[in-house]
């Protein structure tokens, strides 16, 4: 049986920060608070550009913030896994946004 790697807040930031920063017109975030802010800005910009999925990013940002602040390891793992699910399309959305410019 293969063990599943637990997702961390740093993993999610590393995976999506560049694309989200481009859409939010910021430098890539390195902290959870900066990244969640950029996710909210990016969600608004996606909506303005007619790209679906902004609501998912806002939900993912909330799960990320909650998970990063969780003190219980199990709760943190569950919340960050939820964040990962909601953010899964972020890079594809950022690529679509780039093509529109």
GIWOMO-V829508 format. One record per residue. RES is the residue in one small letter. OMEGA is omega in whole degrees, -180 to 180 (none if undefined). Layout:
BEGIN
res = {RES RES}
omega = {OMEGA OMEGA}
END
This chain:
BEGIN
res = {x x x x x x x x x x x x x x x x x x x x x x x x x x x x x x x x x x x x x x x x x x x x x x x x x x x x x x x x x x x x x x x x x x x x x x x x x x x x x x x x x x x x x x x x x x x x x x x x x x x x x}
omega = {-178 178 178 179 177 178 176 176 179 176 -178 178 -180 -177 -170 -172 -176 -179 -180 179 178 -178 -179 -180 -179 169 -177 -180 176 178 179 -177 178 -179 179 176 -179 176 179 178 180 179 178 -180 175 180 180 -180 -180 179 -180 174 -180 179 178 179 179 177 177 178 180 177 179 179 180 -180 180 -179 -178 179 178 -176 -180 179 179 -179 -180 -179 180 174 176 178 -180 178 -178 -179 -173 -178 -173 -179 176 178 179 177 178 179 179 -179 -178 -177 none}
END
